[in-house]
Amino acid sequence: PGEWKCPECVHCIHCNAKASPRGWRLNYTTCEPCYMQYMRGKVCPVCDRVYRVVDGLPMVQCDECSKWVHTHCDNISNAQYERMSEDPTSSWTCPICRDPKLRAQAEKKDAERQAERERNEKKHAAKRQNKDATQNGKAVAEEEVEVEVEAEVSDEGEPEEAPANQRRARQKNRNKDKDSGAVNQSNILVSKRRRAGE
């Protein structure tokens, strides 16, 4: 769902990147690295843009909400910024905290971001559980194969000592086979003699 943008038009609204190897987020407006920063709350509440230390843009921290805001987002001049940086007792309140309507909007965005973060965590947890279950299933299957192989090896090994009554029964059957063989042999000899006498 949502609109689609071709490679010529898509770009990250935070860092202006034209490519995102791991895919795009937030309806093709945010590259993966900026999305990670966005979900961590590393975003200016006024312009809703991700910030990084490497950006080098001057920022001021609000004394009420403790969020960092770009100086240009509150029209703070370089001279004002220098004075605020040099005076440890200076205080400043961001435009969001000064305006109840903007503050309500910012709180709504924070709630949406927190909800999406929780959804992502649940998805990752479900993926981890599926992966663990798959690995456990493979391990159980391998153990079952090992048990079957051991059973086959034990079956092919030396037979165990048969009980005494079974040994006697086998010996009796062998003697009976010998006796029947002898009887058959004697019958053959008798029939040969009769033929010879005839």
C-alpha atoms as a printed R data frame, in Angstrom:
    type eleno elety resid chain resno      x        y       z
1   ATOM     1    CA   PRO     A     1  0.000    0.000   0.000
2   ATOM     2    CA   GLY     A     2  1.062    3.584  -0.587
3   ATOM     3    CA   GLU     A     3  2.560    5.380  -3.544
4   ATOM     4    CA   TRP     A     4  5.494    4.103  -5.579
5   ATOM     5    CA   LYS     A     5  8.450    6.188  -6.768
6   ATOM     6    CA   CYS     A     6 10.850    5.377  -9.567
7   ATOM     7    CA   PRO     A     7 14.638    5.323  -8.909
8   ATOM     8    CA   GLU     A     8 14.936    8.745 -10.562
9   ATOM     9    CA   CYS     A     9 12.502   10.406  -8.172
10  ATOM    10    CA   VAL     A    10 13.059    8.563  -4.895
11  ATOM    11    CA   HIS     A    11 15.382   10.154  -2.340
12  ATOM    12    CA   CYS     A    12 15.730   10.296   1.425
13  ATOM    13    CA   ILE     A    13 14.149   13.454   2.861
14  ATOM    14    CA   HIS     A    14 16.632   13.354   5.748
15  ATOM    15    CA   CYS     A    15 20.020   12.880   4.062
16  ATOM    16    CA   ASN     A    16 19.068   13.276   0.348
17  ATOM    17    CA   ALA     A    17 20.430    9.792  -0.437
18  ATOM    18    CA   LYS     A    18 19.301    8.477  -3.833
19  ATOM    19    CA   ALA     A    19 19.888    4.819  -2.986
20  ATOM    20    CA   SER     A    20 19.085    2.589  -0.041
21  ATOM    21    CA   PRO     A    21 20.597   -0.918  -0.460
22  ATOM    22    CA   ARG     A    22 18.441   -2.348   2.327
23  ATOM    23    CA   GLY     A    23 15.211   -0.818   1.018
24  ATOM    24    CA   TRP     A    24 13.143    2.280   1.650
25  ATOM    25    CA   ARG     A    25 10.903    3.095   4.593
26  ATOM    26    CA   LEU     A    26  7.982    5.385   5.378
27  ATOM    27    CA   ASN     A    27  6.513    5.339   1.866
28  ATOM    28    CA   TYR     A    28  9.801    5.731  -0.039
29  ATOM    29    CA   THR     A    29 10.837    8.850   1.912
30  ATOM    30    CA   THR     A    30 13.466    7.455   4.280
31  ATOM    31    CA   CYS     A    31 16.562    5.323   3.712
32  ATOM    32    CA   GLU     A    32 17.309    2.490   6.122
33  ATOM    33    CA   PRO     A    33 20.081    4.277   8.158
34  ATOM    34    CA   CYS     A    34 17.928    7.386   8.632
35  ATOM    35    CA   TYR     A    35 14.936    5.200   9.509
36  ATOM    36    CA   MET     A    36 16.930    3.592  12.319
37  ATOM    37    CA   GLN     A    37 17.814    7.050  13.686
38  ATOM    38    CA   TYR     A    38 14.206    8.158  13.280
39  ATOM    39    CA   MET     A    39 12.933    5.196  15.293
40  ATOM    40    CA   ARG     A    40 15.444    5.993  18.048
41  ATOM    41    CA   GLY     A    41 13.985    9.495  18.326
42  ATOM    42    CA   LYS     A    42 17.067   11.191  16.881
43  ATOM    43    CA   VAL     A    43 14.911   13.714  15.064
44  ATOM    44    CA   CYS     A    44 14.334   17.449  15.303
45  ATOM    45    CA   PRO     A    45 10.729   17.877  16.534
46  ATOM    46    CA   VAL     A    46 10.226   21.075  14.505
47  ATOM    47    CA   CYS     A    47 11.246   19.959  11.000
48  ATOM    48    CA   ASP     A    48 10.859   16.218  11.746
49  ATOM    49    CA   ARG     A    49 14.256   15.505  10.173
50  ATOM    50    CA   VAL     A    50 16.832   13.048  11.462
51  ATOM    51    CA   TYR     A    51 20.040   14.483  12.865
52  ATOM    52    CA   ARG     A    52 23.499   13.025  13.290
53  ATOM    53    CA   VAL     A    53 26.642   14.279  14.970
54  ATOM    54    CA   VAL     A    54 28.480   14.018  11.643
55  ATOM    55    CA   ASP     A    55 26.004   16.457  10.057
56  ATOM    56    CA   GLY     A    56 27.701   19.330  11.833
57  ATOM    57    CA   LEU     A    57 24.497   21.392  11.982
58  ATOM    58    CA   PRO     A    58 24.214   23.575  15.123
59  ATOM    59    CA   MET     A    59 21.461   22.431  17.473
60  ATOM    60    CA   VAL     A    60 20.067   23.555  20.812
61  ATOM    61    CA   GLN     A    61 18.533   21.353  23.504
62  ATOM    62    CA   CYS     A    62 15.174   22.354  24.951
63  ATOM    63    CA   ASP     A    63 15.089   22.757  28.734
64  ATOM    64    CA   GLU     A    64 11.536   21.391  28.932
65  ATOM    65    CA   CYS     A    65 11.351   18.353  26.603
66  ATOM    66    CA   SER     A    66 15.140   17.766  26.351
67  ATOM    67    CA   LYS     A    67 14.861   17.370  22.580
68  ATOM    68    CA   TRP     A    68 17.422   18.806  20.190
69  ATOM    69    CA   VAL     A    69 16.306   21.392  17.638
70  ATOM    70    CA   HIS     A    70 18.171   22.864  14.672
71  ATOM    71    CA   THR     A    71 19.026   26.494  15.265
72  ATOM    72    CA   HIS     A    72 17.569   27.437  11.882
73  ATOM    73    CA   CYS     A    73 14.271   25.776  12.871
74  ATOM    74    CA   ASP     A    74 13.798   28.503  15.541
75  ATOM    75    CA   ASN     A    75 15.552   31.304  13.664
76  ATOM    76    CA   ILE     A    76 18.444   31.382  16.138
77  ATOM    77    CA   SER     A    77 21.308   33.412  14.675
78  ATOM    78    CA   ASN     A    78 24.939   32.326  14.880
79  ATOM    79    CA   ALA     A    79 25.621   35.129  17.392
80  ATOM    80    CA   GLN     A    80 22.750   33.964  19.635
81  ATOM    81    CA   TYR     A    81 23.965   30.383  19.339
82  ATOM    82    CA   GLU     A    82 27.494   31.403  20.378
83  ATOM    83    CA   ARG     A    83 26.182   33.294  23.414
84  ATOM    84    CA   MET     A    84 24.021   30.349  24.475
85  ATOM    85    CA   SER     A    85 26.954   27.952  24.067
86  ATOM    86    CA   GLU     A    86 29.259   30.118  26.205
87  ATOM    87    CA   ASP     A    87 26.733   30.806  28.994
88  ATOM    88    CA   PRO     A    88 26.026   27.647  31.065
89  ATOM    89    CA   THR     A    89 23.138   29.376  32.856
90  ATOM    90    CA   SER     A    90 21.263   30.221  29.684
91  ATOM    91    CA   SER     A    91 17.877   28.577  29.177
92  ATOM    92    CA   TRP     A    92 15.846   28.012  26.056
93  ATOM    93    CA   THR     A    93 12.445   26.515  25.232
94  ATOM    94    CA   CYS     A    94 11.748   25.040  21.801
95  ATOM    95    CA   PRO     A    95  8.823   26.179  19.601
96  ATOM    96    CA   ILE     A    96  7.010   22.880  20.242
97  ATOM    97    CA   CYS     A    97  6.875   23.433  23.986
98  ATOM    98    CA   ARG     A    98  5.917   27.094  23.529
99  ATOM    99    CA   ASP     A    99  2.861   26.217  21.414
100 ATOM   100    CA   PRO     A   100  0.287   23.773  22.897
101 ATOM   101    CA   LYS     A   101 -1.007   22.790  19.426
102 ATOM   102    CA   LEU     A   102  2.472   21.970  18.136
103 ATOM   103    CA   ARG     A   103  3.198   20.099  21.342
104 ATOM   104    CA   ALA     A   104  0.056   17.952  20.862
105 ATOM   105    CA   GLN     A   105  1.122   17.169  17.290
106 ATOM   106    CA   ALA     A   106  4.653   16.255  18.426
107 ATOM   107    CA   GLU     A   107  3.289   13.991  21.155
108 ATOM   108    CA   LYS     A   108  1.082   12.258  18.579
109 ATOM   109    CA   LYS     A   109  4.109   11.654  16.336
110 ATOM   110    CA   ASP     A   110  6.073   10.313  19.302
111 ATOM   111    CA   ALA     A   111  3.231    7.908  20.118
112 ATOM   112    CA   GLU     A   112  3.081    6.710  16.492
113 ATOM   113    CA   ARG     A   113  6.841    6.226  16.434
114 ATOM   114    CA   GLN     A   114  6.708    4.271  19.705
115 ATOM   115    CA   ALA     A   115  3.878    2.067  18.367
116 ATOM   116    CA   GLU     A   116  5.836    1.322  15.193
117 ATOM   117    CA   ARG     A   117  8.946    0.554  17.246
118 ATOM   118    CA   GLU     A   118  6.953   -1.944  19.335
119 ATOM   119    CA   ARG     A   119  5.524   -3.562  16.172
120 ATOM   120    CA   ASN     A   120  9.026   -3.927  14.759
121 ATOM   121    CA   GLU     A   121 10.266   -5.457  18.000
122 ATOM   122    CA   LYS     A   122  7.403   -7.989  17.948
123 ATOM   123    CA   LYS     A   123  8.204   -8.893  14.328
124 ATOM   124    CA   HIS     A   124 11.874   -9.391  15.150
125 ATOM   125    CA   ALA     A   125 10.965  -11.450  18.220
126 ATOM   126    CA   ALA     A   126  8.640  -13.648  16.117
127 ATOM   127    CA   LYS     A   127 11.385  -14.127  13.504
128 ATOM   128    CA   ARG     A   128 13.861  -15.105  16.219
129 ATOM   129    CA   GLN     A   129 11.367  -17.602  17.679
130 ATOM   130    CA   ASN     A   130 10.727  -19.141  14.253
131 ATOM   131    CA   LYS     A   131 14.452  -19.381  13.623
132 ATOM   132    CA   ASP     A   132 15.047  -20.992  17.022
133 ATOM   133    CA   ALA     A   133 12.162  -23.414  16.464
134 ATOM   134    CA   THR     A   134 13.548  -24.364  13.056
135 ATOM   135    CA   GLN     A   135 17.011  -24.932  14.498
136 ATOM   136    CA   ASN     A   136 15.568  -26.971  17.381
137 ATOM   137    CA   GLY     A   137 13.541  -29.056  14.900
138 ATOM   138    CA   LYS     A   138 16.676  -29.780  12.880
139 ATOM   139    CA   ALA     A   139 18.555  -30.733  16.044
140 ATOM   140    CA   VAL     A   140 15.762  -33.130  17.106
141 ATOM   141    CA   ALA     A   141 15.669  -34.681  13.617
142 ATOM   142    CA   GLU     A   142 19.451  -35.168  13.687
143 ATOM   143    CA   GLU     A   143 19.220  -36.812  17.124
144 ATOM   144    CA   GLU     A   144 16.492  -39.175  15.831
145 ATOM   145    CA   VAL     A   145 18.662  -40.115  12.847
146 ATOM   146    CA   GLU     A   146 21.607  -40.796  15.166
147 ATOM   147    CA   VAL     A   147 19.405  -43.024  17.348
148 ATOM   148    CA   GLU     A   148 18.184  -44.972  14.277
149 ATOM   149    CA   VAL     A   149 21.766  -45.441  13.052
150 ATOM   150    CA   GLU     A   150 22.832  -46.686  16.481
151 ATOM   151    CA   ALA     A   151 19.884  -49.125  16.517
152 ATOM   152    CA   GLU     A   152 20.833  -50.457  13.075
153 ATOM   153    CA   VAL     A   153 24.454  -50.909  14.162
154 ATOM   154    CA   SER     A   154 23.379  -52.770  17.295
155 ATOM   155    CA   ASP     A   155 21.095  -55.022  15.189
156 ATOM   156    CA   GLU     A   156 23.949  -55.840  12.819
157 ATOM   157    CA   GLY     A   157 26.370  -56.580  15.668
158 ATOM   158    CA   GLU     A   158 26.990  -59.906  17.384
159 ATOM   159    CA   PRO     A   159 23.774  -61.601  18.524
160 ATOM   160    CA   GLU     A   160 23.208  -61.823  22.223
161 ATOM   161    CA   GLU     A   161 23.389  -65.189  24.019
162 ATOM   162    CA   ALA     A   162 20.052  -66.973  23.575
163 ATOM   163    CA   PRO     A   163 18.302  -68.312  26.655
164 ATOM   164    CA   ALA     A   164 18.955  -71.957  27.553
165 ATOM   165    CA   ASN     A   165 15.468  -73.193  26.574
166 ATOM   166    CA   GLN     A   166 15.806  -71.567  23.114
167 ATOM   167    CA   ARG     A   167 19.247  -73.141  22.658
168 ATOM   168    CA   ARG     A   168 17.814  -76.577  23.522
169 ATOM   169    CA   ALA     A   169 14.912  -76.098  21.087
170 ATOM   170    CA   ARG     A   170 17.316  -75.149  18.286
171 ATOM   171    CA   GLN     A   171 19.534  -78.173  19.011
172 ATOM   172    CA   LYS     A   172 16.463  -80.431  19.006
173 ATOM   173    CA   ASN     A   173 15.383  -79.052  15.607
174 ATOM   174    CA   ARG     A   174 18.861  -79.606  14.191
175 ATOM   175    CA   ASN     A   175 18.896  -83.228  15.454
176 ATOM   176    CA   LYS     A   176 15.453  -83.781  13.958
177 ATOM   177    CA   ASP     A   177 16.703  -82.426  10.611
178 ATOM   178    CA   LYS     A   178 19.669  -84.834  10.779
179 ATOM   179    CA   ASP     A   179 17.389  -87.801  11.577
180 ATOM   180    CA   SER     A   180 15.020  -86.966   8.723
181 ATOM   181    CA   GLY     A   181 18.015  -86.677   6.423
182 ATOM   182    CA   ALA     A   182 19.271  -90.111   7.494
183 ATOM   183    CA   VAL     A   183 15.817  -91.642   6.969
184 ATOM   184    CA   ASN     A   184 15.618  -90.201   3.482
185 ATOM   185    CA   GLN     A   185 19.090  -91.569   2.700
186 ATOM   186    CA   SER     A   186 18.138  -95.071   3.932
187 ATOM   187    CA   ASN     A   187 14.933  -94.999   1.864
188 ATOM   188    CA   ILE     A   188 16.980  -94.172  -1.213
189 ATOM   189    CA   LEU     A   189 19.333  -97.139  -0.524
190 ATOM   190    CA   VAL     A   190 16.403  -99.559  -0.039
191 ATOM   191    CA   SER     A   191 14.756  -98.507  -3.279
192 ATOM   192    CA   LYS     A   192 18.076  -98.974  -5.142
193 ATOM   193    CA   ARG     A   193 18.471 -102.544  -3.729
194 ATOM   194    CA   ARG     A   194 14.929 -103.459  -4.747
195 ATOM   195    CA   ARG     A   195 15.575 -102.298  -8.262
196 ATOM   196    CA   ALA     A   196 18.795 -104.266  -8.353
197 ATOM   197    CA   GLY     A   197 16.978 -107.404  -7.086
198 ATOM   198    CA   GLU     A   198 14.376 -107.044  -9.773
